[in-house]
Amino acid sequence: MANVTEKRSDVELLPCSFKFHDFTAKVSDVNINCQIIKMEDCLYLWIGDSANRIMGDLSFALASNLERQQPIATKIMGSVADATSMNMAKRLSMKFGKPIYVSFNITADNIVLPGIERRIQEEFKTHADLLSF
């Protein structure tokens, strides 16, 4: 049996290709913390509260050859009655042309929600490197 600490010369370690970006924002009365992870060919967006860093919700959306007008999306985690993350994932996937995971973990009403999404899109415009694949 080989020793666990034995080094193998045929294994090449590659640098991490993920890019991480964090930001905070205040939209109306709601403080949001966001983390964007750019992966090889998709994005992950976590939206939550710094005091309660949970991930109780997760959706995924991507463009489909069958549905040209609207990306397809699915809820991976969380209540299916709350379609906030799924709808946001669809809109962002359509806008950026990339598959995207969205985890939306704050309580926001329909008045504040468009402002949160606008602020996220501003962050992508300011940091265009997040969208260069």
C-alpha positions in Angstrom: 0.0 0.0 0.0 1.4 3.4 -0.9 2.2 6.0 1.7 -0.4 8.7 1.9 2.3 11.4 2.0 4.0 10.1 -1.1 4.2 12.7 -3.8 3.1 11.8 -7.3 4.9 13.4 -10.2 2.0 12.7 -12.7 -0.4 15.1 -10.9 -0.4 18.7 -12.1 -2.0 21.2 -9.8 -3.7 24.0 -11.6 -4.5 27.5 -10.3 -8.0 28.2 -9.2 -10.1 29.6 -12.1 -12.8 31.0 -9.8 -13.0 34.8 -9.3 -14.7 36.1 -6.2 -16.3 39.5 -5.8 -18.1 40.8 -2.6 -20.0 44.0 -2.2 -22.5 45.5 0.2 -25.3 48.0 -0.6 -28.3 49.7 0.9 -31.4 49.7 -1.2 -34.2 51.7 0.5 -34.2 50.4 4.1 -32.6 47.0 3.2 -28.9 46.3 3.7 -27.7 43.6 1.3 -24.5 41.7 1.1 -23.6 40.0 -2.2 -21.0 37.6 -3.3 -20.5 36.9 -6.9 -18.4 33.8 -8.0 -17.4 33.7 -11.6 -16.7 30.1 -12.6 -15.5 28.7 -15.9 -18.7 29.3 -17.8 -21.3 30.4 -15.3 -22.0 32.7 -12.4 -23.1 32.3 -8.8 -24.8 35.1 -7.0 -25.5 35.0 -3.3 -27.6 37.8 -1.8 -28.1 37.9 1.9 -27.6 39.6 5.3 -24.2 39.8 6.9 -25.7 39.2 10.3 -27.3 35.9 9.1 -25.1 34.3 6.4 -27.4 31.5 5.4 -28.2 29.8 2.1 -31.7 28.6 2.3 -32.6 29.3 -1.3 -31.0 28.5 -4.6 -32.2 28.6 -8.2 -30.5 28.0 -11.6 -31.2 29.4 -15.0 -29.7 28.9 -18.5 -30.5 29.6 -22.1 -32.2 26.8 -24.0 -32.2 26.0 -27.7 -35.9 25.1 -27.3 -37.0 28.4 -25.6 -35.4 31.3 -27.4 -37.4 34.0 -25.6 -36.9 32.9 -22.0 -34.2 30.9 -20.2 -35.2 27.8 -18.4 -34.9 27.8 -14.7 -35.4 25.5 -11.7 -35.5 25.9 -8.0 -32.8 23.7 -6.4 -33.4 24.7 -2.7 -36.0 26.6 -0.8 -39.7 27.1 -1.0 -41.1 26.8 -4.5 -43.8 29.3 -3.5 -41.1 32.0 -3.4 -40.0 32.5 -7.0 -37.7 35.5 -6.4 -34.4 33.7 -7.0 -35.7 31.8 -10.0 -37.1 34.9 -11.7 -33.9 36.9 -10.9 -31.8 34.0 -12.3 -33.9 34.0 -15.5 -33.6 37.8 -16.0 -29.8 37.8 -15.3 -29.2 34.7 -17.5 -31.0 36.4 -20.4 -29.2 39.7 -19.9 -25.7 38.2 -19.6 -26.1 35.2 -21.8 -24.6 32.8 -19.2 -26.0 30.2 -16.9 -26.4 31.6 -13.4 -27.1 30.3 -9.9 -29.0 32.8 -7.6 -29.3 32.4 -3.9 -31.7 35.0 -2.5 -31.7 35.0 1.3 -33.3 38.3 2.4 -36.9 39.4 2.8 -37.7 42.1 0.3 -41.1 43.4 -0.9 -42.0 44.0 -4.5 -41.2 47.7 -4.2 -37.5 47.1 -3.0 -36.8 44.1 -5.2 -36.3 46.0 -8.5 -33.9 48.3 -6.8 -31.9 45.4 -5.5 -31.7 43.9 -9.0 -30.7 47.3 -10.5 -27.9 47.6 -7.9 -26.6 44.1 -8.8 -26.6 44.9 -12.5 -24.7 48.1 -11.7 -22.1 46.1 -9.9 -21.7 43.8 -13.0 -21.3 47.0 -15.2 -18.7 48.4 -12.8 -16.8 45.1 -12.7 -17.0 44.0 -16.4 -14.3 41.4 -15.8 -16.9 39.3 -14.0 -18.6 38.9 -17.4 -15.6 38.2 -19.6 -15.5 34.5 -20.2 
